[in-house]
């Protein structure tokens, strides 16, 4: 009997040791810290998550309800970044704050995902170039106004590249290459996800082409100069109320010009954006006997959109519906 008890105790100890080892291994497996990727605004967060799934942690820098043009990180935001962090940015001078915080970002890898994207010059920049050409002919040197200075600093190219589904394919490829450089072991997983993502983008692109192919009215009034890439893909033309920065109100002469053009072209819709006020758009719509409707720039998301799980693709689908209605 004594031998039996001794053997039983020994057996119990062995079992408990194995159990403890199992628990320790499990804990070690779950406690392995995932690599982090920071994104400068929502569209990059969205497609990066599609590519990495649960292999990496993706964190967006911009708070909910804010859009990229008016957001700037605090010193604390920069300090909180891990050493060796990777931040994916749009580039094309969209994230102007990167210059300001360069000294604080020496140990952070900032990766622009706009590589190989065909860029469009902003309409206002082209207009300014023509004005400067005429001034040079007259030997006149005109100093830049505060508004012009802001625009000049923003860059000559339109940064809203993510609104083109075709551009997003290129951006997704660039993100995938960066991810693979961080985790070569799972390369096939990331490339498979990239293919799926690009197929989704292709399908929606074909849908846009088919539904906008016979658009009767190709002129679209928008709150600001943000939709050139999207419209350019399908032969539409934007008529912006504000310039590319969307940080100033149009003067009465500009509004009168748009109202007259809308009446002449029989335009019945004026589009405002999801994270901005729409008083000016409502005023113009009333003047032309039309409607003010929303068109997503997808620069950020609201709490409501997050609750509804409304992602990049859903917002682009809704943009298509709005454009089909406006171009009938």
N, C-alpha and C positions, 0 to 999 in steps of 0.2 A: 504493500500500500504506500509505504514511504517513497519507494522508487517511482511509483506512478505519479505521486504528487510532484516530486522533483522534476520528472520529465515534462509534466504538464506546465509547470512554471517556466521551465526552459523554453518550451514551445511557444508559450505566450509572449515571452520576452523577444524571441526571434520575430514573431508576427508583428509585435509593436514596433520593432526596429525597421522592418520592411515598410510598415505603414508610414512611419515618420519620414523615411527616405522618400517615399512616394509623395508625401505632402510637401516636403522641401523642394523636390524637383518641380512639382506643379507650381509652387510659389515662384520659383526661379523663372519658370517659363512665362508666367503672367506678368512678372515684374520687369521683364526686359523692356527697356524704354524704346519706344518707336522714334524714328527720325522725324523731325519736324520740318515742315515747309510753311513759311509765311507767304501770304498773298496780299498784294496791295489793295485789291478791291474785289467785289463779288464775282464777276465773270471768270476771273482766274481761279478763284476758290472753287467754283462750280466744276470747271473742266478738270482741274487737278484732282479733285475727289473722284471723278469718273475714272481717272487713270490709275490712281494708287489704291483705291478702295480702302481696305483696312490695313494695308501694309505700312502706311505712314500716317502721321497726324498732320492735318492741314488746318492752319489757323489764319483767319482773315484779320487784317489790321484795322480796317475801318469799322467803327461801331454801327450797329443796326440803325437804319433810318437816315444815314448820312450818305451823300454822294461824293464821288472822287474829286470833283473840281474844287470844292470848298473845304475839304478836310486836310488837316496837317497834323502830324504826330507831335506829341509833347516830348520833352526830354526824358520823361519817365517811360514813355512807350519805347523809346530807343534803348533805354537802359535795361528794360525788362527782356529784351531779346537775348537769346542764348548766344554765347560765343560760338562762332562757326555756323551760325544760322544761315539759311538760304531764304532770300526774299524774292519771289517772282513778281516782277513789275511789268506793266504794259510797255513802258518806254514811250518814244515819240514825244518826249517832254510832258507827259501827262502827270507824272509824279514829281513835280518841281521840288518837293521837300527833300528829295535824295541829295541834292546839292547842298542844302542848308545843313544837313546832318552828316555830311561826309566824314568829318573828323570823329564822330561818334560811331561810325559804321565801318571802321577799319577792319574789324574782325568778322564782318558780315558779308556774305557773298550775294551781291545784287545781280539778278539775272533778268535781262530784258527778253521778253517772249515775242517781240515784234520782228525778230530776224526773218528776212526773206519775204515779209509782207509788202506787197506793192502799195506805196503810200500815195495819198492824194493831197495836193496843196489845199489849204483852207481857202474858201471863197473870199474871205475878207483880206487874206494876205495877197491874193492875186489882184484884188481891187486896189490895195495899197501900192502894189508894185506899179500898176498902171498910173496911179496918181504921182508917184515919185518920178516915173519916166517923163511925165509932162512937166514936172517941176524942174527937172534937170535940163530940159530943152529951153526953159526960160531962165536958167541959171539961178533958181531960187532954192535956198536950203531952209526947210521948214522943220523946227524941232518937234519931236513926238509929244503928243498930249499924254496925260496919265493913262487914259484908256488904251491908246496906241502902244504905249510902253509895256503895259501888261500883256497885250496881245503879242508883241514882239518877243517878250520873254517866254511866252508859251510855245513859240516855234512856228515855222512856216507850214508845217504839215498837220493835217487833221489827225488827232490821236484816237478817234472813236472807231478803231479798227475791229473791235469785237462785235460790232453790229452787223458785220458781213459774215455769213455762215461759211463762206469760202475762206475768208481770213482766219476764222476760228480753227479750221482744219490745220493751217500752217502753225498757228499758235499752239495747238494741242501737240503737234509733232515736236515743237521746240521744248515744250514742257516735259514730254516723254523722254527726250534725250537727256535733259537735266536729271530727271528722276533715275534713269538707268545709270548715270554717272555716280549716283549716290548709293545705288543698290544693284550692282551688276548681277547678283545671284538670281534676282527675280525678273530679269530682262524679258523673257518670253511672256510672263504674266502682264507686264506693262504694255508690251507691244500688242498683245491680244486685246487689251482694253482700249488702246488707241484705235485699232481697226474698227471695233464696235462703235466707238464715239464718232469716228469720221464717217461711218456708214449712216449714223443717225443724222449727222449734219448734211450729208449728201441727199438723204430722203427729204428733209425739210427744204433744202435748196431747190430740189425738183418741184416740190409742191408750190413754193413761191413763184417759180418760173411759169408753171402751168396756170396758176390762178391770176397772175398779173400780166400774162402775155397779151391779152386783149384790152388792157386798161384804156379807157376813153380819155380820162383826164389825168395826165401824167404830172401835173404840178401839185405839190403838197406843201401847205403852209405849216411850218413847225415852229416851236417856241424858240429854239436856238439851233445853231449850225452843227448838228450832231449826227445827221443821218446820211451823209454823202456816200459812205461805203455801202450801206444797205440799199439805198436808192440806185446807186450806180450799177449794182448787179442786175437790176431789173428794168432799167431804162426810165426811172422816175427822176424828177427834179425837185429838190427842196427849195422852199422860199422861206428862209429863216427870219423871224422877227428880231432876234438878238444874235450877236456874233458868237464865235466858237467858245468863248469863256462863260457865257450865260450869267455874267455878274453885273450887268447894267441894264437899265430900262431903255427901250427905244424912244426916240423923240417923236413928236406929233407928225412931223413930215414923213418919217419912215412908216408910221402906222397908216397914214392917209394913202401912201403909195401902195401898201399891201391891200388895203380895202378896195382901192380902184382896180388893182390887178385881179383880185378875187372876183369882183363883179364882172369884169371883162371876160375872164376865163370860166365863169360859172362855177367857181370853187365854193363848196358848201361846208367844208370841214376845216377847223383850225385845231392843231394838235398841241397839247401841253404835255409835260413830263410828270412822272410818278412822284418825284420827291420835291416838287416845286409848286408855288402858288399859280393859279390860272386866271387871275383877274384880267390881265391884258388879252389873253386868248378869248375869254368870255366876251370882252368888249368888242373885239374884232368880229367874232362870230355873230353877235347881235347886229352889228352894222351891215353885215352881208346877208343877214337872214339865214344863217347857217347854224352849225353846232360845234361846240368845243368838245373834243374827245381826247383820250389819253393815248400816248404812244410811248412805249418803254424805251428808255436809254439803257436800262439794266446796269446802271452805275452802282446800285446798292439795292438792298431789300428792306421792306418794312416788317414790323412785328407780325402784321396780319399775313403778309406773303409767306413768312416763315411758318406760321401756324397752318397755312393751307398747303405747305410743301410746294410752293410755286417756284419752279426752277427756271434756269435760262431757256430751256426748250419751250416750256409752257408760255413764258412771256413773249418769245419770238412767234409762237403760234397765234397769240392774241394780237400781236403787231400785224401779222398777216391778215387776220380778219378785219381789223380796222382799216388797213390799206385797200383791201378789196372793196370795202364799202365806200371809201372816199374816192376811188378811181372809176366808179361805175359811170 
